[in-house]
């Protein structure tokens, strides 16, 4: 709130200046603003929505300081060949959840085969395998889960 009032006050002062003074004052104001505030960061979108069925009961993983719930979700794509034959392709998604309330709800109520809608974002990472080699992982970090009957 304080910043907004200061900015409004600066704008009113700038509007009262002559054009040449206005330009000089704008340069000074922007130089001060750059020193006080970080640069503007470009907005981006990383959003995923999945509707599918749970492949297995969710598992609690991680440490007591950083718990996480992990489950698999199946989605399907249907194809039809020219011959009239149908083919269904199943894709499996690894879903992780860090949010405390949602984590507990998932552990208490989600069961294998249940239909759910997951909203979240794609995350990438690396884990060390049992053989000591690093491998990349891809997961959907759940922000919200809607359960269906």
SULBELHU-V536132 format. One record per backbone hydrogen bond with DSSP energy under -1.0 kcal/mol. CO is the residue of the C=O (numbers start at 1). NH is the residue of the N-H. E is the energy in kcal/mol with one decimal. If there is no record, write none. Layout:
co:CO nh:NH e:E
co:CO nh:NH e:E
//
This chain:
co:1 nh:5 e:-1.9
co:2 nh:6 e:-2.2
co:3 nh:7 e:-2.6
co:4 nh:8 e:-2.5
co:5 nh:9 e:-2.4
co:6 nh:10 e:-2.4
co:7 nh:11 e:-2.4
co:8 nh:12 e:-2.2
co:9 nh:13 e:-2.1
co:10 nh:14 e:-2.4
co:11 nh:15 e:-2.2
co:12 nh:16 e:-1.1
co:14 nh:17 e:-1.2
co:18 nh:22 e:-2.8
co:19 nh:23 e:-1.9
co:20 nh:24 e:-1.8
co:21 nh:25 e:-2.7
co:22 nh:26 e:-2.5
co:23 nh:27 e:-2.1
co:24 nh:28 e:-2.0
co:25 nh:29 e:-2.7
co:26 nh:30 e:-2.7
co:27 nh:31 e:-2.0
co:28 nh:32 e:-2.2
co:29 nh:33 e:-2.6
co:30 nh:34 e:-2.3
co:31 nh:35 e:-1.1
co:32 nh:36 e:-1.6
co:33 nh:37 e:-2.8
co:48 nh:120 e:-2.4
co:50 nh:118 e:-2.9
co:52 nh:116 e:-2.6
co:53 nh:74 e:-3.0
co:54 nh:113 e:-2.7
co:59 nh:70 e:-2.7
co:61 nh:68 e:-2.2
co:68 nh:61 e:-3.6
co:69 nh:97 e:-1.9
co:70 nh:59 e:-2.7
co:71 nh:95 e:-3.1
co:72 nh:55 e:-2.2
co:73 nh:93 e:-2.6
co:74 nh:53 e:-1.6
co:75 nh:91 e:-2.9
co:77 nh:89 e:-3.2
co:79 nh:87 e:-2.6
co:81 nh:84 e:-2.1
co:85 nh:81 e:-3.0
co:87 nh:79 e:-3.4
co:89 nh:77 e:-2.4
co:91 nh:75 e:-2.4
co:93 nh:73 e:-2.3
co:94 nh:140 e:-2.8
co:95 nh:71 e:-2.4
co:96 nh:142 e:-3.1
co:97 nh:69 e:-2.1
co:99 nh:103 e:-3.1
co:100 nh:104 e:-1.9
co:101 nh:105 e:-1.9
co:102 nh:106 e:-2.6
co:103 nh:107 e:-2.3
co:104 nh:108 e:-2.2
co:105 nh:109 e:-2.5
co:106 nh:110 e:-2.0
co:111 nh:114 e:-1.9
co:114 nh:54 e:-2.3
co:115 nh:148 e:-2.2
co:116 nh:52 e:-2.2
co:117 nh:146 e:-2.8
co:118 nh:50 e:-2.6
co:119 nh:143 e:-3.3
co:119 nh:144 e:-2.0
co:120 nh:48 e:-2.6
co:121 nh:141 e:-3.3
co:123 nh:139 e:-2.4
co:125 nh:137 e:-2.8
co:127 nh:135 e:-2.5
co:129 nh:132 e:-1.8
co:133 nh:129 e:-2.8
co:135 nh:127 e:-2.4
co:137 nh:125 e:-2.1
co:139 nh:123 e:-2.9
co:140 nh:96 e:-2.9
co:141 nh:121 e:-1.5
co:144 nh:119 e:-2.7
co:146 nh:117 e:-2.4
//
